[in-house]
Every structure is written in structure tokens, then in C-alpha cells.
Amino acid sequence: MFTHKFMTTFPVIMVLLVISGCVKPQTLPVISPQATLSPLQFPPSHTANPGDTAEASRHNEKGISLYRNGDVEGAINAWELALKADPNFAEAHYNLGRVYYEKGEYDKALVHLQEAVRIVPVSAAAHYNLGLTYAALGRLQEAREAFESATWLEPEYADAYFNLGVVDYSLGNYDDAVFAFENVLVLRPNDIYAMYNIGLSLYARGDIDRAIEKWEQTVKLSPVYAEAFYGLGLAYLKKGDLEKARSAFQNCINAQPDSPVAGDARRELERIEQHR
């Protein structure tokens, strides 16, 4: 059984939101944490039509050892040999899917992760990593289904809820995105990225006051979260409160003076001054 958790992290989907205000707005990115590909959690005997499972297991373990020692191509070869011995050896499919995802070869990753899910449909980790792969390929509806399946199978899977929220936001399902990110906060109460993304989702559906409330909570927990301050500035502009908008943009600049969003905040302050 492959239980080693890869140390390499992978970004989840990034989306952009254009927020309109009293002056010309800038784009406001969703800032999301990096998600780690999950280890597979089922015994190697879970094969649909077992071939030489013992030989497949030996090749699989060799692949794991080679990967841990930095020989990725050798690991891939070992896992391919495992599948020659037993085409339904789910762990080899899963490990190949993970490594091909890591290499950016998403079409190959997709084939193997789909097989892992077919063979062991009760693996939340397999569904989750399949969702990451669909997302990388731009197949967001299928990514949504995979992440949702992961949350059904493992109700405390915070990363699956998070990525489900990002995909729902990207698809314009703002109510569902809020629900998904709120589930993240149930599991990780101080997750500032989930708080921030709830603010974006609330804003997108027109709930400006609640968006402000969520972003205020975000900057209280993380006073250097420049993007959240910037969002507050645009939200206050939307409400016509120029003084609070000015303060939020200045806080954005103070939080991370050299960041791109600080440059956007400076331009917004200039526009406010021009409209006084």
C-alpha cells in the first residue's frame, strides 16, 4: 500500500473577480493555499480482476522507493511493470496519476486516476486528485463532481471542500461556493484563505455588507493580508464610503508595500483624489 505523502505541493485553481466601484476597479484575485496531492488509502488487494497481485505489489513498492530516492522515471517504469502484471492494480494507477500530474502531463494523469477511481470508487483521495487533474485541464464541471464525491466519501476533507468552492466560484455558483468555503471554516476555523474567498463569493452575489464583514474578519486574523484590504477598499467604494475605502487602500499598501496589489491600491487612491 502506498501511504507516503508527496512533499511537493500543487496550486489549486486560480480565478479572477472584477469588482466594480465608484471609480474604475481593478481585478481582485482569489488567493488560495497550495493543496497537496493525497495518498491513496486502500489495501492493494482491491483489484477488479486480480492478475499477479504479488508481482504487481513488488513493482509498486520498488516504484515508491525509486521515487523517494529521486528517480522519477525509474518509478514510472516500475509502476508500468506493476500494471503489466496486474492491469487493475489500483495503487499503480494512482501513483502514476500523481506523478504525471506533478510532471504537468495532465492527460496521462487523467487516464490513470480515472482507472484508480473505477477500481476503488470509495477512495476520497483518488476522487480528490482526479478533481485536481480535471481542473488543470479546464474541465471544471467534472472537477466539481470529483471534489464533491471526495467530500461525500470523507466529510472532513477540508482541501476537497476548498477546491470545490473555488470551482463553484469559477462556474458562477456563488451560493454553493459560500457553502463549500464555510465547510472549510468548520474544519479549519482560522483559514484566512477560505474567509477571503467567502468575501469574494458574497460580493459576487451582491451581498456587499456580508462581504465586508468577512474581509474584516480576514484582516483581523492576518493584518498583512493586502488583498483582503484591497477588497475592502473596493467594497466600500461600492457603498460610496470614500473615507473607509481610502483607509482600506492605505492599509493594503502598508501591509505589503511592494506587492502588485499595493500598486493597484495606489492607483485607486489617486482616482479617489481625482474625484474629490
Rosetta blueprint (number, residue, H / E / L):
1 M L
2 F L
3 T L
4 H L
5 K L
6 F L
7 M L
8 T L
9 T E
10 F E
11 P E
12 V L
13 I L
14 M L
15 V L
16 L E
17 L E
18 V E
19 I L
20 S L
21 G L
22 C L
23 V L
24 K L
25 P L
26 Q L
27 T E
28 L E
29 P E
30 V L
31 I L
32 S L
33 P L
34 Q E
35 A E
36 T E
37 L L
38 S L
39 P L
40 L L
41 Q L
42 F L
43 P L
44 P L
45 S L
46 H L
47 T L
48 A L
49 N L
50 P L
51 G L
52 D L
53 T H
54 A H
55 E H
56 A H
57 S H
58 R H
59 H H
60 N H
61 E H
62 K H
63 G H
64 I H
65 S H
66 L H
67 Y H
68 R H
69 N L
70 G L
71 D L
72 V H
73 E H
74 G H
75 A H
76 I H
77 N H
78 A H
79 W H
80 E H
81 L H
82 A H
83 L H
84 K H
85 A H
86 D L
87 P L
88 N L
89 F L
90 A H
91 E H
92 A H
93 H H
94 Y H
95 N H
96 L H
97 G H
98 R H
99 V H
100 Y H
101 Y H
102 E H
103 K L
104 G L
105 E L
106 Y H
107 D H
108 K H
109 A H
110 L H
111 V H
112 H H
113 L H
114 Q H
115 E H
116 A H
117 V H
118 R H
119 I H
120 V L
121 P L
122 V L
123 S L
124 A H
125 A H
126 A H
127 H H
128 Y H
129 N H
130 L H
131 G H
132 L H
133 T H
134 Y H
135 A H
136 A H
137 L L
138 G L
139 R L
140 L H
141 Q H
142 E H
143 A H
144 R H
145 E H
146 A H
147 F H
148 E H
149 S H
150 A H
151 T H
152 W H
153 L H
154 E L
155 P L
156 E L
157 Y L
158 A H
159 D H
160 A H
161 Y H
162 F H
163 N H
164 L H
165 G H
166 V H
167 V H
168 D H
169 Y H
170 S H
171 L L
172 G L
173 N L
174 Y H
175 D H
176 D H
177 A H
178 V H
179 F H
180 A H
181 F H
182 E H
183 N H
184 V H
185 L H
186 V H
187 L H
188 R L
189 P L
190 N L
191 D L
192 I H
193 Y H
194 A H
195 M H
196 Y H
197 N H
198 I H
199 G H
200 L H
201 S H
202 L H
203 Y H
204 A H
205 R L
206 G L
207 D L
208 I H
209 D H
210 R H
211 A H
212 I H
213 E H
214 K H
215 W H
216 E H
217 Q H
218 T H
219 V H
220 K H
221 L H
222 S L
223 P L
224 V L
225 Y L
226 A H
227 E H
228 A H
229 F H
230 Y H
231 G H
232 L H
233 G H
234 L H
235 A H
236 Y H
237 L H
238 K H
239 K H
240 G L
241 D L
242 L H
243 E H
244 K H
245 A H
246 R H
247 S H
248 A H
249 F H
250 Q H
251 N H
252 C H
253 I H
254 N H
255 A H
256 Q L
257 P L
258 D L
259 S L
260 P H
261 V H
262 A H
263 G H
264 D H
265 A H
266 R H
267 R H
268 E H
269 L H
270 E H
271 R H
272 I H
273 E H
274 Q H
275 H L
276 R L
